[in-house]
Amino acid sequence: MRHSIGIPDDLNNELTIIAKLEEMPKSKLI
């Protein structure tokens, strides 16, 4: 999915990954 907000794809992917990590329980990150 491309968003015409002017965000580079690599940065957009990083934000998506961070958002998904925050949705996960913190215990799974430890």
HELIX and SHEET records of a PDB file:
HELIX    1   1 ASP A    9  GLU A   23  1                                  15    
HELIX    2   2 LYS A   26  LYS A   28  5                                   3    
END                                                                             
